[in-house]
Structures are given as structure tokens and as C-alpha cells.
Amino acid sequence: MTKLMQWLSAGLMFVGLWAPILLGWTPVPVTTNDTLRLHVWLTPVYLVLAFGLVSAAIVMYRVMTFNDCPDAYKELKHQITEAQDDLRRKGFKFE
């Protein structure tokens, strides 16, 4: 199962549970209280906010724990100088 299919099936399960509660199709009236009904209406907004916060936290964590690679830096600099030398031999002029 692909990640898209997982997200779509989770979204369908959410809508399958949220819509009947919102429309009052449940055997037990869940949304008789106005405050509770408001929170049921705002549940998708809460989920989007939670998703955004978790995503931001993951990005910040991965940026903080990003590793430096001094060996890769040296190798890349060496390859750049080799490429520049090769281009100079072929007549390219660097400023």
C-alpha cells in the first residue's frame, strides 16, 4: 500500500466518522450541546493545525540534528578544482 493510499484511507475513515456525528445520524445524539457541536465542526481545523505543528517540529528537529560531512566537503572541493583545471585546459577562462 502506498503512502497516498494510506492517507486517503485515513481521510475516508475520518469523514466516515465525522459526517454522521455532524449530521446527527448517530443513535445517540452527540451534538445536543452547542459548545460540543462547535468543536465537532472545528475538528478538521484542529487536525490541520496539529498536522502543521507536528510537521514543523519534525523539520526543526531534523535541522538541529543535521550532520556535517567534512570528508564529503573535501571531496567535493577536490572535484570542483579538477573540473576547473579540466575546463582551463580546454580553453575556458574563469574570472
N, C-alpha and C positions, 0 to 999 in steps of 0.2 A: 504494500500500500504506500503510495507516495505521500509526501508531506501535504500536498494540496488536498488529497482525498481525506486525510486526517482532519485538516482544518474545516473542510466542507461538512464532513460528518459531525464534527463537534458543533458547528454552527447550526446544522439542521436539528440536532438534539436540543440545543438551547431554544431555538424557535419553537420546536415541538412542545417544550415545557412552558415557555414564556407566554406564547399566544393563548393557550386555553386559560391560563390563570388571569391574563389581562382581559380576555373577553368574557370571563365568568362561566366558562364551560365546565368547571370542576364541580364535583358533587358537593363539596364543602365550600361555602362562599369565603374565599380567602381575602378578597379585596373589599370588604364592607367598611373598613376603616379608611378614611380619606388619606391619612398620612401613609399608611401601608400601600394604598393604591398609587400614590405618587412615587414611592420607592420602586414599585413594580414597573411603572412607566419608565423610570430612570435607570433601570437595571442595565440596558445596553450602554448607556453613557458611563456608568460605573465600570463596566467591563473594559471599555475602550481606554478609560483613564488608568485602570490597573495594568492593562497591557502596555501602555506608554511608559508608565513608571518602571515596570519590570524591564522593559527593553532598554530604557536609559540607564538603569542600574547595571545591566549586563555589559553595555557598551563602556560605561565608566570603569567597571572592574577590569575589563579586558585591556583598556588603555593603560590603567595603572600597573598591570602585571605584564605589559609588553616587554619582551626580552630584547636587549641589544645584541647584535651579532657582529663583533669586531672582526672576526675572521672573514665573514661574508663581505664586510665593508672593504677590507684589504684586497680581497679577490676581485671585487667589482672595480676598485680603483685601478688595479693592475690591468684588467681587461680594457678599461677606458683608455689608459695610456697606450696599450698595444694597438687599439683601434685608431687612436690619433696618429701614432707612428706609421701605421699602415696607410692611412689616408694622406699623410705628408709625403710618403714615398710615391704615391700615385698623383701628386700634384695639388692636393687641396691645401689651402692656406688658412690657418686659424688666426683670429685676431685676439 
